[in-house]
Amino acid sequence: ITPTNYILEIGSQGTLTVNSKAASVTPLAAAKTYGDADLAFEGILSGFLEGDGISATYSRTEGEQAGEVYTIQATLYPIEALTNYAITYNTAEFIINKRAASVTPNEAEKTYGSADPLLTGTLSGFLESDQVVATYS
């Protein structure tokens, strides 16, 4: 189209500013029982353009103490695509629940006046690596 009714003046004064796009990553809270393996962590990516191929890996702070709360965080990649975003990095809780365990003494008997028999029992639910032992009396 030729603008025959106009005199066009095209200047070079205008600038185009490209602002960072708001985006976030939010890990999902998780839990496990003491001694069990961690499950694969998951999360939600929000605001990223599909064409940038943004992915996340999730990890937690180290530790293996029942009753403690640990933090799940995310690492995003590819790094070169992240510069286009103003990213909010959220965290989530990872809880290690106590493991059920029990100590059951075995029944024993003796004849009056004789020495006490060796008392024994059964430990159940304890992790071998914790080396839990019981003394019966």
For each residue, the residues with C-beta under 8 A, 3 or more apart:
1:
2:
3: 6 8
4:
5:
6: 3
7:
8: 3
9:
10:
11: 14
12:
13:
14: 11
15:
16:
17:
18:
19:
20: 84 85 86
21: 47 48 49 84 85 86
22: 47 85 86 88
23: 45 46 47 48 54 85 86 87 88
24: 45 46 47 87 88 89 90
25: 43 44 45 46 56 74 76 87 88 89 90
26: 43 44 46 90 92
27: 41 42 43 58 72 73 74 90 91 92
28: 41 42 43 44 72 92
29: 72 92 93 94 95
30: 38 39 41 72 92 94 95
31: 94 95 96 97
32: 36 37 38 39 94 95 96 97
33: 36 96 97 98 99
34: 64 66 96 97 98 99 127
35: 99 127
36: 32 33
37: 32
38: 30 32 41 60 94
39: 30 32
40:
41: 27 28 30 38 58 59 60 72 94
42: 27 28 58
43: 25 26 27 28 56 58 72 74 92
44: 25 26 28
45: 23 24 25 48 54 55 56
46: 23 24 25 26
47: 21 22 23 24 85
48: 21 23 45 52 54 85
49: 21 52 54
50: 53
51:
52: 48 49 78 81 84
53: 50 78 81
54: 23 45 48 49 76 77 78 81 82
55: 45 76 77
56: 25 43 45 74 75 76 77
57: 74 75 77
58: 27 41 42 43 72 73 74 75
59: 41 72 73 75
60: 38 41 70 71 72 73 94
61: 70 71 73 94
62: 70
63: 68 70 96
64: 34 96
65: 68 96
66: 34 96 97 98 99
67: 96 97 98
68: 63 65 95 96
69: 93 94 95
70: 60 61 62 63 93 94 95 96
71: 60 61 91 92 93 94
72: 27 28 29 30 41 43 58 59 60 91 92 93 94
73: 27 58 59 60 61 89 91
74: 25 27 43 56 57 58 89
75: 56 57 58 59
76: 25 54 55 56 79 82 87
77: 54 55 56 57 82
78: 52 53 54 81 82
79: 76 82
80: 83
81: 52 53 54 78 84
82: 54 76 77 78 79 85 87
83: 80
84: 20 21 52 81
85: 20 21 22 23 47 48 82
86: 20 21 22 23
87: 23 24 25 76 82
88: 22 23 24 25
89: 24 25 73 74
90: 24 25 26 27
91: 27 71 72 73
92: 26 27 28 29 30 43 71 72
93: 29 69 70 71 72
94: 29 30 31 32 38 41 60 61 69 70 71 72
95: 29 30 31 32 68 69 70
96: 31 32 33 34 63 64 65 66 67 68 70
97: 31 32 33 34 66 67
98: 33 34 66 67
99: 33 34 35 66 125 126 127
100: 125
101: 123 124 125 126 132
102: 123 124 125
103: 121 122 123 124 134
104: 121 122 124
105: 119 120 121 136
106: 119 120 121 122
107:
108: 116 117 119 120
109: 117
110: 114 115 116 117
111: 114
112:
113:
114: 110 111
115: 110
116: 108 110 119
117: 108 109 110
118:
119: 105 106 108 116 136 137
120: 105 106 108 136
121: 103 104 105 106 134 136
122: 103 104 106
123: 101 102 103 126 132 133 134
124: 101 102 103 104
125: 99 100 101 102
126: 99 101 123 130 132
127: 34 35 99 130 132
128: 131
129:
130: 126 127
131: 128
132: 101 123 126 127
133: 123
134: 103 121 123
135:
136: 105 119 120 121
137: 119
